[in-house]
Amino acid sequence: MSASAVPINVPGVGESISEGILAKWLAADGSAVKAGDPLFELETDKATNVVPAPASGVLKVQAAEGDTVAIGATVGVIDPSGAPAAAKPAAPASDNGPKAEAPAPAAAPAAPAAAEGAQHLSPAVRRVVAEEGVDPSQVEGTGKGGRLTKGDVLAHVESGAAAKAAPAPEAKAPAPAPAPAVSRPAPDKAGRERRERMSGLRQRIAQRLVEAQHTAAILTTFNEVDLTRVMDTRAKYKEAFQKAHGVSLGFMSFFIKATIEALKAFPAVNARIEGNEIVYNNFYNIGVAVSTERGLMVPVVRDADAMSFADIEKAIGHYADKARKGAIAVDDLQGGTFTITNGGVFGSLVSTPILNPPQSAILGMHAIKKRPVVVDDQIVIRPMMYLALSYDHRLIDGREAVSSLVRIKDCLEDPERLLLQI
């Protein structure tokens, strides 16, 4: 290795993060990279970050995919003076030999195809392929990324053996027709299930949820809200709002504004416990849970009390788009004082959301359903939603929890309250 080789160190991605998982190399070992090129994906307990190459040169990998790496650790180097690895050239024909024999290696195209496929096979699969004499290019893989599993190869072998063993139908006996062969799953367990490593984000989500249930006294209170006035307001001003602000008027801005009014009236719901102290937050950073392919993320709308309806809708759209593209930053997920989650987008009618530590409460929204309700002694059909407020009973008393949820309900059923802040 050249003395001028540039180390590839794991960058810091947040104050509270000390390690991550090297999820995937985006450049191959021995390949040429340029400074700034995407080099590898680093999964942390908050998000996935793409780490760029610190210099131009040839990549030398020193850590494998799936390794847990500490912040600042060296996972490889870039050699500016190195030469990229090249595929081995075909053996040249002997000068003394007849020229007519030169094309001979091309006479068996199946061999190189099999060899190329074998480079991506696990040791167990390579062994079965060799023992059974199977061409891996003829087998459909069901593993991650289409890779072959041991079960795929055995199932291929068994189906071939069954086809060979099937007797040919006799021409003199047209009836009865032979029963069609019934395909049977491979006896190997590997063909019936799929395994993959939990991402760093998923591991952290699991850890935090278990911690929340083990360290907090979680209780949930429920109520229901009539969304007639909110829906009428949206329908009345939807087009004008879109033209004026360039963003759609959604439900979440109403819920965030209503929640802030409740948090102002009941500060304990916006507080947290640190040791033997209660920390009351005099600001309102509202986390909005977003479901992504990588797992649940909660980007934070900061100082939402100082934002307009349009500002809130733009912020939510911005963060949701970043989260789904895997471009969410660690800073986007930190500093929340209260969380809102909407299971209604998936059809949930009622749920008991789990706290997002160190927060002490979380609001659960649910599906809007038309139901018969009694209004002024008359049975009418109204768009109703069940609300759930989960809270840490160590800090928040039942009176405060129930009253804050009622305050949210009142603000949503009379949206003018949100404008007048009463």
C-alpha positions in Angstrom: 0.0 0.0 0.0 1.2 3.5 -0.8 2.4 5.7 2.0 0.0 8.4 0.7 -3.1 6.2 1.1 -6.1 8.1 2.5 -8.0 6.4 5.4 -11.7 6.1 5.2 -13.1 6.9 8.6 -16.6 6.6 9.9 -17.9 10.2 10.2 -19.8 11.5 13.2 -23.5 11.8 12.5 -24.9 13.0 15.8 -24.0 13.9 19.3 -25.6 10.8 20.9 -24.4 8.3 18.3 -21.2 6.4 19.0 -21.5 3.6 16.4 -23.3 2.4 13.3 -23.6 -0.5 10.9 -21.8 -0.6 7.6 -24.8 -1.6 5.7 -23.6 -1.7 2.1 -20.5 -0.8 0.1 -21.5 1.3 -2.9 -18.1 0.7 -4.6 -16.4 -2.6 -5.1 -13.1 -3.5 -3.5 -10.2 -2.6 -5.8 -12.3 -0.3 -8.0 -11.4 3.3 -8.9 -13.4 6.0 -7.1 -13.5 9.8 -7.3 -13.6 12.2 -4.4 -17.2 12.8 -3.4 -18.5 9.6 -5.0 -20.9 7.6 -2.8 -18.8 5.1 -1.0 -20.8 3.2 1.6 -24.1 3.3 3.6 -23.9 3.8 7.3 -27.0 2.8 9.3 -27.4 4.3 12.8 -30.1 4.2 15.3 -31.6 7.3 13.7 -31.2 7.1 9.9 -29.1 5.8 7.0 -26.3 8.1 5.8 -24.4 7.8 2.5 -20.7 8.4 3.2 -18.7 9.9 0.2 -15.2 9.1 -0.8 -12.6 11.4 0.9 -10.2 11.3 -2.1 -9.8 9.9 -5.6 -7.9 6.6 -6.1 -8.3 2.9 -5.7 -10.6 1.6 -2.9 -9.2 -1.0 -0.4 -12.0 -2.4 1.8 -11.1 -3.3 5.4 -14.6 -3.8 6.9 -17.3 -6.1 5.7 -21.0 -5.3 5.1 -22.9 -5.8 8.3 -20.0 -5.0 10.6 -20.7 -2.7 13.6 -18.2 0.2 13.3 -17.4 2.9 15.8 -17.5 6.6 14.9 -14.0 7.5 13.8 -13.0 3.9 13.0 -11.1 3.2 9.7 -13.1 0.9 7.4 -10.8 1.1 4.4 -8.3 3.3 2.5 -8.1 5.0 -0.9 -4.7 4.6 -2.6 -4.3 7.6 -5.0 -1.4 5.9 -6.8 -3.0 2.5 -7.0 -4.2 0.8 -10.1 -7.8 -0.6 -10.2 -8.1 -4.4 -10.2 -8.7 -5.8 -13.7 -10.4 -9.1 -14.7 -7.9 -11.8 -15.5 -7.2 -11.9 -19.3 -7.7 -15.1 -21.2 -4.6 -17.2 -21.7 -3.0 -16.2 -25.0 -2.6 -18.9 -27.7 0.8 -20.3 -28.1 2.8 -18.9 -31.0 3.9 -22.5 -31.9 0.5 -23.9 -32.0 -1.8 -23.9 -35.1 -3.9 -20.7 -35.4 -7.0 -22.8 -36.1 -7.2 -23.8 -32.5 -7.5 -20.3 -31.1 -11.4 -20.1 -31.2 -11.6 -23.4 -29.3 -12.4 -21.8 -25.8 -15.5 -20.2 -27.2 -17.0 -23.6 -28.0 -18.3 -24.1 -24.5 -20.1 -20.8 -23.5 -21.9 -22.5 -20.6 -18.8 -22.9 -18.5 -17.9 -19.2 -18.1 -21.5 -18.4 -17.4 -21.6 -20.9 -14.6 -18.3 -19.6 -13.2 -19.5 -16.1 -13.2 -22.6 -17.0 -11.3 -20.6 -19.0 -8.8 -18.8 -15.9 -7.7 -22.0 -14.7 -6.1 -22.9 -18.1 -4.4 -22.5 -18.8 -0.8 -20.1 -21.7 0.1 -23.1 -24.0 1.0 -24.7 -23.3 -2.4 -21.5 -23.8 -4.3 -21.0 -27.2 -2.7 -24.5 -28.4 -3.6 -24.1 -27.0 -7.2 -20.8 -28.9 -7.6 -22.2 -32.2 -6.1 -25.4 -32.2 -8.2 -23.7 -30.8 -11.4 -26.2 -28.0 -11.7 -25.7 -24.9 -13.8 -26.6 -22.0 -11.4 -27.6 -19.8 -14.3 -30.6 -22.1 -15.0 -31.9 -21.8 -11.4 -34.2 -19.0 -10.3 -33.0 -17.5 -7.0 -35.5 -16.6 -4.2 -32.9 -15.1 -1.8 -32.3 -11.4 -1.2 -31.5 -9.6 -4.4 -32.4 -12.8 -6.5 -29.5 -14.8 -5.0 -29.6 -18.6 -5.0 -30.2 -20.5 -1.8 -29.5 -24.1 -1.1 -33.2 -24.8 -1.2 -33.5 -23.3 -4.7 -30.8 -25.7 -6.0 -32.3 -28.8 -4.3 -35.8 -27.9 -5.5 -34.4 -27.6 -9.1 -32.7 -31.0 -8.7 -35.8 -32.6 -7.4 -38.0 -31.2 -10.1 -35.6 -32.5 -12.7 -35.5 -35.9 -11.1 -39.2 -36.1 -11.0 -39.5 -35.2 -14.6 -37.0 -38.0 -15.6 -38.8 -40.6 -13.4 -42.2 -39.9 -14.9 -43.2 -42.8 -17.2 -44.1 -42.0 -20.8 -47.8 -42.4 -21.6 -48.6 -45.6 -23.5 -50.1 -45.0 -27.0 -52.5 -48.1 -26.6 -54.1 -46.8 -23.5 -55.6 -43.4 -24.1 -57.9 -43.7 -21.1 -57.7 -43.1 -18.3 -55.4 -40.1 -18.6 -52.5 -40.1 -16.1 -53.0 -37.8 -13.2 -50.9 -34.6 -13.4 -47.8 -34.6 -11.3 -48.4 -32.6 -8.2 -45.4 -30.3 -7.4 -44.2 -30.6 -3.8 -42.1 -28.1 -2.0 -38.5 -28.9 -1.4 -37.9 -30.7 1.9 -35.1 -28.3 2.7 -36.2 -25.6 5.1 -34.2 -22.9 3.3 -36.6 -22.9 0.5 -39.6 -22.0 2.7 -38.2 -19.0 4.6 -36.0 -16.0 4.0 -33.6 -14.4 6.5 -32.1 -11.0 6.4 -30.2 -8.9 8.9 -32.2 -6.3 10.9 -31.1 -2.9 9.8 -29.5 -0.6 12.4 -32.6 1.6 12.3 -34.9 -1.4 12.9 -32.7 -2.7 15.8 -32.8 0.8 17.4 -36.6 1.1 17.0 -37.0 -2.3 18.7 -34.7 -1.3 21.5 -36.4 2.0 22.1 -39.9 0.6 22.1 -38.9 -2.1 24.7 -37.1 0.5 26.8 -40.2 2.7 26.7 -42.4 -0.1 28.0 -39.9 -1.1 30.7 -39.0 2.4 32.0 -42.3 4.3 31.8 -45.7 3.7 33.4 -47.7 3.9 30.1 -51.4 4.4 30.2 -53.8 5.3 27.4 -56.9 7.4 27.4 -59.4 7.6 24.6 -62.0 10.0 23.2 -63.7 10.7 19.9 -63.9 13.8 17.8 -66.5 15.0 15.3 -64.5 16.3 12.3 -67.5 17.9 10.5 -66.2 21.5 11.1 -62.7 20.6 10.1 -63.8 18.9 6.9 -66.1 21.7 6.0 -63.3 24.2 6.5 -61.0 22.2 4.3 -63.6 21.9 1.6 -64.4 25.6 1.7 -60.8 26.9 1.5 -58.9 24.1 -0.1 -58.5 25.6 -3.5 -57.8 29.1 -2.2 -55.3 27.7 0.2 -53.5 25.8 -2.6 -53.3 28.9 -4.8 -52.2 31.2 -2.0 -49.5 28.9 -0.4 -48.7 26.3 -3.1 -49.5 23.4 -0.7 -52.6 21.4 0.1 -54.5 22.0 3.3 -54.3 18.7 5.2 -55.6 17.4 8.5 -52.3 17.3 10.2 -51.9 21.1 10.5 -55.3 21.2 12.4 -54.2 18.4 14.7 -50.8 20.0 15.4 -52.4 23.4 16.2 -55.0 21.8 18.4 -52.3 19.8 20.2 -50.2 22.9 20.9 -53.2 24.6 22.5 -53.6 21.5 24.8 -49.9 21.5 25.6 -50.0 25.1 26.6 -52.9 24.5 28.9 -51.3 21.4 30.4 -47.5 21.8 30.4 -46.8 18.4 32.0 -47.9 16.7 28.8 -45.1 18.5 27.0 -42.5 17.7 29.7 -40.0 14.9 30.3 -38.3 13.2 33.3 -34.6 13.4 33.8 -33.4 11.5 36.8 -35.4 13.0 39.8 -36.3 16.2 37.9 -39.1 17.2 35.7 -38.1 19.3 32.7 -40.9 21.5 31.4 -40.4 22.5 27.7 -41.5 26.0 26.9 -41.3 25.3 23.2 -43.3 23.0 21.0 -41.3 20.7 18.7 -43.9 18.3 17.3 -42.7 14.9 15.9 -44.9 13.5 13.1 -44.5 9.7 12.6 -43.8 8.7 9.0 -43.8 5.0 7.9 -41.0 4.2 5.4 -39.5 1.0 3.9 -36.7 1.3 6.4 -39.0 1.6 9.4 -40.8 4.2 11.4 -39.2 7.7 11.4 -40.3 10.7 13.4 -39.1 14.0 11.8 -39.7 17.0 14.0 -41.6 20.2 13.1 -39.7 22.7 15.3 -41.3 25.6 17.1 -44.6 24.7 15.5 -46.5 27.2 17.7 -44.9 30.0 15.7 -45.8 28.5 12.3 -48.8 29.1 10.2 -51.0 26.3 8.8 -49.2 26.6 5.5 -45.7 26.5 7.1 -46.7 23.3 9.0 -48.1 21.6 5.8 -44.9 22.5 3.9 -42.7 21.2 6.7 -44.6 17.9 6.9 -44.4 17.4 3.2 -40.7 18.2 3.1 -39.8 15.8 5.9 -42.1 13.0 4.7 -40.5 13.2 1.2 -37.0 13.1 2.7 -37.8 10.2 5.0 -39.3 8.1 2.2 -36.2 8.8 -0.1 -33.9 7.7 2.7 -32.4 11.3 2.8 -33.6 12.2 6.3 -30.8 13.7 8.5 -30.2 12.9 12.1 -30.9 16.5 13.1 -34.3 16.2 11.5 -35.3 13.5 14.0 -34.0 15.0 17.2 -35.4 17.4 19.8 -39.1 16.6 19.7 -41.2 17.3 22.8 -44.4 15.5 21.7 -45.3 13.1 18.9 -48.4 12.6 16.7 -48.9 9.3 14.9 -51.6 8.6 12.4 -52.5 4.9 12.1 -55.7 5.9 10.2 -53.8 6.1 6.9 -53.5 2.3 7.2 -57.1 1.8 8.3 -56.6 1.6 12.0 -59.7 2.3 14.0 -58.3 2.3 17.5 -54.7 1.7 18.8 -52.6 2.4 21.9 -49.4 4.2 20.7 -46.1 3.7 22.5 -44.2 6.6 23.9 -41.3 8.1 21.9 -38.6 8.5 24.7 -37.8 10.8 26.4 -41.2 12.3 25.6 -44.0 11.7 28.1 -47.0 11.6 25.8 -48.0 10.7 22.2 -51.3 11.3 20.3 -52.7 8.6 18.1 -55.0 9.6 15.2 -57.2 7.0 13.5 -59.4 6.4 10.5 -62.3 8.7 9.9 -65.6 6.8 9.8 -69.1 8.0 9.4 -71.2 6.9 12.4 -74.5 7.8 13.9 -74.2 10.1 16.8 -76.6 12.1 19.0 -76.5 15.9 18.5 -79.1 18.1 20.1 -81.2 14.9 20.9 -81.2 14.0 17.2 -79.4 11.0 15.6 -77.2 12.3 12.8 -74.4 10.9 10.7 -71.1 12.5 11.3 -67.4 11.9 10.3 -65.9 10.6 13.6 -62.4 9.7 14.6 -61.2 8.0 17.8 -58.3 9.7 19.5 -55.8 8.0 21.8 -53.4 9.7 24.2 -50.7 7.5 25.7 -48.8 9.1 28.5 -46.3 8.4 31.3 -48.3 8.1 34.5 -45.2 8.8 36.5 -45.4 12.4 35.4 -48.9 13.0 34.0 -51.9 12.5 36.2 -55.2 11.1 34.7 -56.9 14.5 35.1 -54.2 16.2 33.0 -54.2 13.5 30.3 -58.0 13.4 29.9 -58.3 17.2 30.1 -55.6 17.7 27.4 -57.3 15.2 25.1 -60.6 16.9 25.6 -59.0 20.2 24.8 -57.7 18.8 21.5 -61.2 17.5 20.8 -62.8 20.9 21.5 -60.4 22.7 19.2 -61.0 20.4 16.4 -64.8 20.5 16.7 -64.6 24.3 16.8 -61.7 25.2 14.5 -62.1 29.0 15.1 -60.5 28.4 18.5 -57.3 27.6 16.7 -57.3 31.0 15.0 -58.3 32.9 18.1 -56.1 30.7 20.4 -58.9 30.3 23.0 
